[in-house]
Amino acid sequence: MNSQREVIADPEIIAHRGGLWPGMSENTLEAFAAAAAVGVEWMETDVHASADGVLFAAHDADLIRIAGLDHTIRELPAAELDRVELLAGGRLPRLKALVEALPKVRWNIDVKAAHSIGPMIRFVHNFHAADRIRLASFDSATLRRLRIALPGVRTSTGTTETALFALGRLPGIPDHGVVPLPPGADALQVPVSFRRVPVVTADFVDRAHRSGLLVHVWTINDEATMRRLLDLGIDGIVTDDVELGLSVLAGRHG
């Protein structure tokens, strides 16, 4: 989507780790299924690979916060991780299980660590998931490796790539910034601000759209900020409060 054709898209809600639901842990099949049941198409999740190269949906590299266990995901084989019970309920899900259980859902997947790159590439090839995913990472080097191995798969921009795009606001610099957009990039996924400097402005969104990029903003859980961002023309709100986000969108169409 970086062909310099302007993006025109209806805004959508992206369920951050499946959203926060009563009695459910983040990043579990139950949470993602709950978001899908109320009409969310895109889910955001993070992945880490087990000791034997199986991808699990989890934000943290270790199990301390979510399961009270002093182990990293990378240390344990998949069969042992399957038995881990999460403190807020549920179990750590394999990415394969999520994709198979929710066939209409699309996945925005943040590849958190270098050792997960190979398993992610194998996953996309083995499960023919290219049309249902967007790959993300803060690390531009990780994204470069994924793009080379998976040409045509959607990706967001990394931190450095986003910073270079932001320079397009300066006089004499193209809308897309100081370097060409990376192949496969279709979205800028950004916070509202960085170190108190606004990131998402009307100019930022307009230049993104003229450059063929969507703008997704994370992680937004209050109504006023959602409304303000939608007024700027952003394309996606990444949120824990899925029902609030959907209500705000519905109110704009009512």
C-alpha positions as CSV (number, residue, x, y, z in Angstrom):
1,M,0.0,0.0,0.0
2,N,2.9,2.4,-0.4
3,S,2.3,3.1,-4.1
4,Q,1.6,6.8,-3.4
5,R,-2.2,6.3,-3.9
6,E,-4.1,8.0,-1.2
7,V,-5.7,5.7,1.4
8,I,-9.4,6.0,2.0
9,A,-10.6,3.6,4.7
10,D,-13.3,3.3,7.3
11,P,-11.8,3.5,10.8
12,E,-11.8,0.4,12.9
13,I,-11.2,-1.0,16.4
14,I,-8.2,-3.2,16.9
15,A,-8.5,-5.3,20.0
16,H,-5.3,-4.9,22.1
17,R,-4.3,-8.4,23.3
18,G,-7.9,-9.3,22.6
19,G,-9.2,-6.6,24.9
20,L,-9.8,-6.7,28.7
21,W,-12.9,-8.7,29.6
22,P,-14.2,-9.7,33.0
23,G,-12.8,-13.0,34.1
24,M,-10.5,-13.4,31.2
25,S,-6.7,-13.0,30.8
26,E,-5.2,-10.9,28.0
27,N,-3.9,-12.7,25.0
28,T,-6.2,-15.7,25.4
29,L,-8.5,-17.5,23.1
30,E,-11.4,-16.5,25.3
31,A,-10.5,-12.8,25.1
32,F,-10.0,-12.8,21.3
33,A,-13.3,-14.8,20.9
34,A,-15.1,-12.2,23.0
35,A,-13.8,-9.4,20.8
36,A,-14.7,-11.3,17.6
37,A,-18.2,-11.9,19.0
38,V,-19.0,-8.2,19.2
39,G,-17.7,-7.6,15.7
40,V,-14.0,-6.8,15.8
41,E,-12.1,-8.1,12.8
42,W,-8.5,-7.1,13.7
43,M,-6.8,-8.4,16.8
44,E,-3.4,-7.2,18.1
45,T,-1.1,-9.6,19.8
46,D,2.5,-10.3,20.5
47,V,4.4,-13.5,20.1
48,H,7.3,-15.3,21.7
49,A,8.7,-18.7,20.6
50,S,9.1,-21.6,22.9
51,A,12.3,-23.6,23.4
52,D,11.2,-25.8,20.5
53,G,10.1,-23.0,18.2
54,V,6.4,-22.9,18.7
55,L,4.8,-19.4,18.8
56,F,2.7,-18.4,21.7
57,A,0.6,-15.2,22.1
58,A,2.1,-13.3,25.0
59,H,3.4,-9.8,25.5
60,D,6.1,-10.4,28.1
61,A,9.1,-12.6,27.5
62,D,8.6,-14.2,30.9
63,L,5.7,-15.7,32.8
64,I,6.1,-13.7,36.0
65,R,3.3,-11.1,35.5
66,I,0.8,-13.3,33.8
67,A,1.3,-16.7,35.6
68,G,3.5,-16.0,38.6
69,L,6.2,-18.3,37.2
70,D,9.9,-17.4,37.1
71,H,10.6,-18.7,33.6
72,T,10.9,-17.2,30.2
73,I,8.8,-18.5,27.4
74,R,11.9,-19.2,25.5
75,E,13.2,-21.6,28.2
76,L,10.2,-24.0,28.1
77,P,9.0,-26.5,25.5
78,A,5.6,-26.0,24.0
79,A,4.1,-29.0,25.8
80,E,5.0,-27.5,29.1
81,L,3.7,-24.0,28.2
82,D,0.4,-25.6,27.2
83,R,-0.1,-26.5,30.9
84,V,0.6,-23.0,32.2
85,E,-2.4,-21.6,34.0
86,L,-2.7,-17.8,33.9
87,L,-3.4,-15.8,37.1
88,A,-6.4,-14.1,35.6
89,G,-7.8,-17.4,34.1
90,G,-7.2,-19.3,31.0
91,R,-4.1,-20.7,29.4
92,L,-1.3,-19.4,27.2
93,P,-2.5,-20.0,23.6
94,R,-0.4,-21.1,20.7
95,L,-0.7,-18.8,17.7
96,K,-1.7,-21.7,15.5
97,A,-4.7,-22.4,17.8
98,L,-5.9,-18.9,17.7
99,V,-5.7,-18.6,13.9
100,E,-7.5,-21.9,13.5
101,A,-10.2,-21.2,16.1
102,L,-11.1,-17.8,14.7
103,P,-11.0,-18.1,10.9
104,K,-12.6,-14.7,10.2
105,V,-10.2,-12.8,12.4
106,R,-7.1,-10.9,11.2
107,W,-4.0,-10.6,13.3
108,N,-1.7,-7.7,13.9
109,I,1.3,-9.6,15.3
110,D,4.2,-7.9,17.1
111,V,7.3,-10.1,16.8
112,K,9.0,-9.3,20.1
113,A,12.4,-11.0,19.9
114,A,14.9,-12.1,17.3
115,H,14.6,-15.8,18.2
116,S,10.9,-15.6,17.1
117,I,11.6,-14.4,13.6
118,G,12.3,-17.9,12.1
119,P,9.3,-19.5,13.8
120,M,7.1,-16.6,12.5
121,I,8.4,-17.1,8.9
122,R,7.7,-20.8,9.1
123,F,4.2,-20.2,10.6
124,V,3.2,-17.9,7.7
125,H,4.4,-20.4,5.2
126,N,3.0,-23.5,6.9
127,F,-0.5,-22.1,7.7
128,H,-1.0,-20.0,4.6
129,A,-1.7,-17.1,6.8
130,A,-0.3,-14.2,4.7
131,D,-3.7,-12.7,3.8
132,R,-4.8,-12.7,7.5
133,I,-1.8,-11.0,9.2
134,R,0.1,-7.8,9.5
135,L,3.6,-8.1,11.1
136,A,4.9,-5.5,13.5
137,S,7.9,-4.8,15.5
138,F,9.6,-1.8,17.2
139,D,12.8,-3.1,15.7
140,S,13.3,-2.1,12.0
141,A,16.0,-4.8,11.6
142,T,13.4,-7.4,12.6
143,L,11.0,-6.1,10.1
144,R,13.6,-6.1,7.3
145,R,14.3,-9.8,7.9
146,L,10.6,-10.6,7.9
147,R,9.9,-8.6,4.7
148,I,12.8,-10.3,2.8
149,A,11.5,-13.7,3.8
150,L,7.8,-12.9,3.4
151,P,7.4,-10.6,0.4
152,G,3.9,-9.3,0.0
153,V,3.0,-9.7,3.7
154,R,1.6,-6.6,5.3
155,T,3.8,-4.9,7.9
156,S,3.7,-1.8,10.0
157,T,6.7,0.5,10.2
158,G,9.3,0.2,12.9
159,T,10.4,3.0,15.2
160,T,13.2,4.2,13.0
161,E,11.1,4.0,9.9
162,T,8.3,6.0,11.6
163,A,10.8,8.6,12.7
164,L,12.1,9.0,9.1
165,F,8.5,9.3,7.9
166,A,7.9,12.0,10.5
167,L,10.6,14.2,8.9
168,G,8.3,14.6,5.9
169,R,6.7,17.5,7.8
170,L,9.8,19.6,7.0
171,P,10.0,22.0,4.0
172,G,11.3,20.4,0.8
173,I,11.0,16.8,2.0
174,P,8.5,14.4,0.4
175,D,5.4,13.4,2.2
176,H,6.8,9.9,2.9
177,G,9.9,11.3,4.6
178,V,13.6,11.2,3.8
179,V,13.8,7.7,2.5
180,P,11.4,5.5,0.4
181,L,8.8,3.6,2.3
182,P,9.8,0.0,2.9
183,P,8.1,-2.6,0.7
184,G,5.1,-4.2,2.2
185,A,4.5,-1.5,4.8
186,D,0.8,-0.5,4.9
187,A,0.5,1.1,8.3
188,L,2.1,3.5,10.8
189,Q,1.3,2.3,14.3
190,V,2.1,5.0,16.8
191,P,1.4,6.5,20.2
192,V,-0.5,9.8,20.5
193,S,2.8,11.4,21.6
194,F,6.4,10.5,22.3
195,R,8.2,12.2,25.1
196,R,5.5,14.8,25.3
197,V,5.9,15.7,21.6
198,P,2.7,15.1,19.6
199,V,3.0,12.3,17.0
200,V,-0.5,12.1,15.6
201,T,-1.4,15.4,14.0
202,A,-3.6,16.4,11.1
203,D,-0.5,16.8,9.0
204,F,0.9,13.4,10.0
205,V,-2.4,11.7,9.1
206,D,-2.8,13.5,5.8
207,R,0.8,12.7,4.7
208,A,0.3,9.1,5.7
209,H,-2.8,8.8,3.6
210,R,-1.2,10.5,0.6
211,S,1.7,8.1,1.0
212,G,-0.6,5.1,1.0
213,L,-0.3,4.3,4.7
214,L,-3.0,3.7,7.3
215,V,-2.6,5.3,10.8
216,H,-3.3,3.2,13.8
217,V,-2.9,4.7,17.3
218,W,-2.2,2.8,20.5
219,T,-3.3,2.2,23.2
220,I,-6.4,4.4,23.6
221,N,-8.9,3.6,26.4
222,D,-10.8,6.9,26.9
223,E,-13.7,8.3,24.9
224,A,-12.4,11.8,24.5
225,T,-9.1,10.8,23.0
226,M,-10.8,8.3,20.7
227,R,-13.1,11.1,19.4
228,R,-10.3,13.5,18.9
229,L,-8.2,11.0,17.0
230,L,-11.1,10.0,14.7
231,D,-11.7,13.7,14.0
232,L,-8.1,13.8,12.7
233,G,-8.9,11.0,10.3
234,I,-7.0,8.1,11.7
235,D,-7.8,4.6,10.5
236,G,-7.6,2.4,13.6
237,I,-7.8,2.6,17.4
238,V,-5.9,0.0,19.3
239,T,-7.7,-0.4,22.6
240,D,-8.3,-2.6,25.6
241,D,-11.9,-1.3,25.9
242,V,-13.3,-2.9,22.8
243,E,-16.9,-2.1,23.6
244,L,-16.2,1.6,24.2
245,G,-14.3,1.8,21.0
246,L,-17.2,0.2,19.0
247,S,-19.7,2.5,20.7
248,V,-17.7,5.6,19.8
249,L,-17.5,4.4,16.1
250,A,-21.2,3.6,16.1
251,G,-22.1,7.0,17.4
252,R,-20.3,8.6,14.5
253,H,-22.3,6.7,12.0
254,G,-25.6,7.2,13.9
